[in-house]
Structure formats: C-alpha cells, structure tokens
Amino acid sequence: MSRYRRSKAQGATFFFTVNSLNRHPVLATDQVRVALRNAIAAVRARAPFLIHAWVLLPDHLHCIWELPANDAAFGMRWSLIKRQVTQACGPSTAQVSGFSPTSSRLRRHEGSLWQRRFWEHQIRDDRDFERHADYIHYNPVKHGLVQRVCDWPYSTFHRYVANGTYTADWAGQISVSGRDVEYGE
C-alpha cells in the first residue's frame, strides 16, 4: 500500500482538488451542493479555516484554504466534510452518484460519493497563489461548461469581481475547443 506524504506545515495555505467517485457528475446537483455548503459551515465552526478561492464543478472541486497558526489538520477537515455530505445525502447517495459502495469502501466506512483521496499543493508565495486562484476560476471554461468565467455560478470568481481583484470580463470569451489552456498546477 502506498504511503502518501502530506504537508505538515502549520498555518499554511493549500490548493486542493477533490473528485467525486469515478468522476461521476453529481457535485453540482442541488442536493449535494446544499449538503456541501452545510458541511463546510459545520466543519469551519468546529475547526476554522479561511476559504480564499473555490469552484464547484459537476465531478470535482478546487479550492484554496488557509489554516490557522499551529494547525495543519486539513485531512481531518476534508474527512469531516466528505462524511457529513455523504450522511446528509443519506441512502440516496448511491442513487445520486450512480454507484453502490464496494466491500472495500464499506469496510472503511466510505460512501459512494467521493473519491477516496484528494490532491493538495502547499502555496509557496503570492505568485503561486495568483496562478492557482486563476486556475480555479478559469476551470469551468477549461472544461467547456461555460464560455465566460462570469457565467459559472458555483465559484468565488463573483466575490473576486466584487472586491476588484478581477473585472467581470476577466479571461474574456475564449473557446478552448481543440486546445488546452493551462493555469496553475
């Protein structure tokens, strides 16, 4: 079994990618979206963290979190969020995701909504932060969900426009068919 090495930097800022199980496009459904919002609020009340950027797509999400000083427990936070979302969706989780839990997932008390692991990257500096925030906000266009960043509703892009970080037409109207646009990672 692989032994993943996670950062233990306390008070650091991290970029995360979290996927639905088998990349099934269920995360932007009303049921999962509401459950996710409630789970994040509950976990933040218990174990605070700042959310600097976020995008929720049908089969995955990206975000940037900043943890409090003397705290590096982002794994615990993700575990609680995933568990609470799965529990909130209840028995319908298998119907929502289209998959029933395998025996391995049942032994580990995992549902059928989330991929087992997540990917994290510790943000190194301001430029790294900017690149990852741009990547997050451009992601719906990259995946062909919208032609303009401002048209995707499940993103902190709108907050960035409100505070003047981006203009409403940031990244313009770009067609990505036939080419892959890279921001970050």
Buried (B, 14 or more C-beta within 10 A) or exposed (E): EEEEEEEEEEEBBBBBBBBBBEEBEBBBBEBBBEBBEBBBEBBBEEBEBEEBBBBBBBBBBBBBBBBEEEBBBBEEBBBBBBBBBBEBBEEEBBBBBEBEBEEEBEEEEBBBBBBEEBBBBBBEEEEBBBBBBBBBBBBBBBBEBBBBBBEBEBBBBBBBBEEEBBEEEBBEEEEEEEEEEEBBE
